[in-house]
């Protein structure tokens, strides 16, 4: 079953690469996306897209995508070939510092 899954994922990856026109090196598109993100941060001149103090939902969305890659060679390549590492570890520190802290949310605010 493992081998069938491996073959299936290989074929799916080839189909998606062709469908989205990613060419022979899909990682270059990943690097471009990381560079686009870090350029937006540099343009805004803040630590996070949400400001200097706290990440916003956009920061958390990109962080979540990168977390899903953490431990894979593609993640290491992103850190080696882009400037996203500093931002990633800053967001990670904020997320881990707030783990388990739940702020009450009022649906009926004044």
C-alpha positions in Angstrom: 0.0 0.0 0.0 2.9 2.4 0.8 4.3 1.9 -2.7 0.9 2.5 -4.3 0.6 5.8 -2.4 4.1 6.8 -3.4 3.4 6.3 -7.1 0.1 8.0 -6.8 1.6 11.1 -5.1 4.4 11.2 -7.8 1.8 11.2 -10.6 -0.3 13.8 -8.8 2.7 16.1 -8.4 3.6 15.8 -12.1 0.0 16.6 -13.1 -0.2 19.6 -10.7 3.2 20.9 -11.9 2.0 20.7 -15.5 -1.5 22.2 -14.7 0.0 25.2 -12.9 2.9 25.7 -15.4 5.6 25.3 -12.8 8.1 23.9 -15.2 11.0 21.7 -14.3 11.9 23.4 -11.0 8.9 24.1 -8.8 11.1 25.1 -5.9 12.0 28.2 -7.7 8.4 29.3 -7.5 8.5 28.6 -3.8 11.6 30.8 -3.4 9.9 33.5 -5.4 6.9 33.4 -3.1 9.1 33.6 0.0 11.0 36.5 -1.5 7.7 38.3 -2.3 6.7 37.9 1.3 10.0 39.2 2.7 9.9 42.1 0.3 6.5 43.0 1.5 7.8 43.0 5.1 10.8 45.2 4.1 8.5 47.6 2.3 6.3 47.9 5.3 9.4 48.1 7.6 7.8 46.0 10.3 8.8 42.7 12.0 5.5 41.1 10.9 2.9 42.0 8.3 0.6 42.7 11.2 3.1 45.2 12.7 6.1 45.1 15.0 4.4 43.6 18.1 2.1 40.7 16.9 1.6 38.7 13.7 -1.7 39.0 12.0 -3.7 36.3 10.2 -1.7 36.7 7.0 1.5 36.1 9.0 -0.1 33.0 10.6 -1.3 31.6 7.2 2.2 31.8 5.7 3.7 30.5 8.9 1.3 27.5 8.8 2.3 26.7 5.3 6.0 26.8 6.2 5.3 24.7 9.3 3.8 22.0 7.2 7.1 21.8 5.3 9.4 22.0 8.4 11.6 18.9 8.5 11.5 18.4 4.7 14.4 19.3 2.4 12.3 21.9 0.7 12.0 23.8 4.0 15.8 23.8 4.5 16.2 24.9 0.9 13.8 27.8 1.6 15.9 28.9 4.6 19.1 28.6 2.6 17.9 30.4 -0.6 15.7 33.1 0.8 15.6 35.6 3.7 12.4 34.1 5.3 14.1 32.3 8.1 14.4 35.2 10.5 10.7 36.1 10.1 9.7 32.4 10.4 11.5 31.9 13.7 10.1 35.3 15.0 6.6 34.1 14.3 7.3 30.7 15.7 8.5 32.3 19.0 5.3 34.3 19.2 3.1 31.3 18.5 4.9 29.1 21.1 4.8 31.9 23.7 1.0 32.2 23.3 0.3 28.5 23.1 -2.4 27.6 25.6 -3.3 31.3 26.2 -6.9 31.9 25.2 -8.3 35.4 25.2 -12.0 35.5 25.8 -14.0 36.6 22.7 -17.2 38.5 23.1 -19.7 38.1 20.3 -21.7 41.0 21.7 -19.2 43.8 22.0 -20.5 47.3 22.7 
